[in-house]
Amino acid sequence: MTTVKPNRTYWIITTLGLLWNLMGVFAFLGQTFVSGDALSELPPEQVALIESTPQWLTGIFAIATLTGLLGSVFLLLRKSLAVSLFLISLVGVLIQMGYSFFATNALEVYGTVQGLIMPLIVIFIAFYLYFFSKRCSKQRILK
């Protein structure tokens, strides 16, 4: 099977995807390992929301961010495993954001930007990276 040489846009998108997913991993680490001092500076509603997060959801957050990061790495390496990794990440993002939207008062606590717009951006980018990697695989850019 012959692979196709990717254009400059491919490399820009994959690099931005890697940076985005690195930020996701740092967001996960920051939220999961937040110090008591940092928590004490937050409004009580945010502390309550953070502390009430179920462990299984934290696990989903970890899976979503790590598979997104790995998907980006495999996309940079032009490996078709990126498609499966982005699909796992997308499912994780949908579960995590679905829980946030429908099982918590995150919109009320965080407001429109952090509680609605940012999660919608995360969902959009997860969908985009999955379908971008799928298209690249069909175009034989990925091996």
C-alpha positions in Angstrom: 0.0 0.0 0.0 1.4 3.3 -1.1 1.1 6.3 1.2 0.5 9.9 0.0 2.7 12.7 1.1 0.8 15.1 3.4 0.6 18.8 2.6 1.5 21.7 4.8 -2.1 22.0 6.1 -1.8 18.4 7.5 1.3 19.3 9.5 -0.3 22.5 10.8 -3.5 20.7 11.9 -1.6 17.8 13.5 0.8 20.2 15.4 -2.2 22.3 16.6 -3.9 19.0 17.6 -0.9 18.0 19.6 -0.7 21.3 21.4 -4.5 21.2 22.1 -4.2 17.7 23.6 -1.2 18.7 25.6 -3.3 21.5 27.1 -6.0 18.9 27.8 -3.5 16.7 29.7 -2.4 19.7 31.7 -6.0 20.6 32.5 -6.6 17.0 33.7 -3.5 17.1 35.9 -4.4 20.5 37.2 -8.0 19.5 38.1 -7.1 16.1 39.5 -4.2 17.1 41.6 -5.4 20.5 42.7 -3.8 21.5 46.0 -5.8 22.5 49.1 -4.4 26.0 48.9 -5.7 26.4 45.3 -9.1 25.0 46.3 -9.4 27.4 49.2 -9.1 30.3 46.7 -12.1 29.1 44.6 -15.7 30.0 45.3 -17.5 27.3 47.5 -19.7 26.3 44.6 -16.7 25.4 42.4 -15.1 23.5 45.3 -18.3 21.5 45.8 -18.5 20.7 42.1 -14.9 19.6 42.0 -15.1 17.5 45.1 -18.3 15.8 44.0 -16.8 14.6 40.7 -17.1 10.7 40.7 -13.9 8.8 40.4 -15.2 7.0 37.3 -15.6 10.4 35.6 -12.1 11.3 36.5 -11.0 8.1 34.8 -13.0 9.0 31.7 -11.3 12.4 31.7 -7.9 10.7 31.9 -8.8 8.3 29.1 -10.1 11.1 26.9 -7.1 13.3 27.3 -4.4 10.6 27.1 -5.9 9.0 24.0 -6.3 12.4 22.4 -2.6 13.1 23.1 -1.6 9.7 21.8 -3.9 10.2 18.7 -2.1 13.4 18.0 1.3 11.7 18.3 0.3 8.9 16.0 -1.1 11.5 13.6 2.3 13.2 13.5 3.9 9.8 12.9 1.3 9.2 10.1 0.0 6.0 11.8 -3.6 4.8 11.3 -3.9 3.9 15.0 -4.6 7.7 15.4 -8.2 7.1 14.1 -9.0 4.6 16.9 -7.4 6.7 19.5 -9.3 9.8 18.5 -12.5 7.7 18.5 -11.9 6.6 22.1 -11.0 10.2 23.0 -14.2 11.5 21.4 -16.4 9.0 23.3 -14.7 10.0 26.5 -15.2 13.6 25.8 -18.9 13.0 25.1 -19.4 11.1 28.3 -17.5 13.7 30.4 -19.3 16.7 28.9 -22.6 14.9 28.8 -22.3 14.3 32.6 -21.3 17.9 33.1 -24.2 19.3 31.1 -26.9 16.9 32.4 -25.9 15.7 35.8 -24.3 18.7 37.4 -24.9 22.4 37.8 -21.7 23.3 36.0 -23.3 25.9 33.8 -24.7 27.7 36.8 -21.4 27.4 38.7 -19.0 28.3 35.9 -21.1 30.5 33.7 -21.6 30.5 30.0 -18.0 30.7 28.9 -16.5 27.9 31.1 -19.7 26.0 31.6 -21.1 25.9 28.0 -18.9 27.5 25.3 -15.6 25.8 26.3 -17.1 22.3 26.6 -18.7 22.8 23.2 -15.3 23.8 21.8 -13.8 20.7 23.3 -16.5 18.5 21.8 -16.1 20.2 18.4 -12.3 19.7 18.3 -12.7 16.0 19.4 -15.1 15.4 16.5 -12.9 17.3 14.1 -9.7 15.4 15.0 -11.5 12.1 14.7 -13.0 12.9 11.3 -9.7 14.5 10.1 -7.7 11.4 11.0 -10.4 9.2 9.4 -10.2 11.2 6.2 -6.4 11.1 6.2 -6.5 7.3 6.6 -8.9 7.0 3.6 -6.6 9.3 1.6 -3.7 7.0 2.5 -1.8 9.7 4.3 -1.7 7.4 7.3 0.0 4.0 7.3 
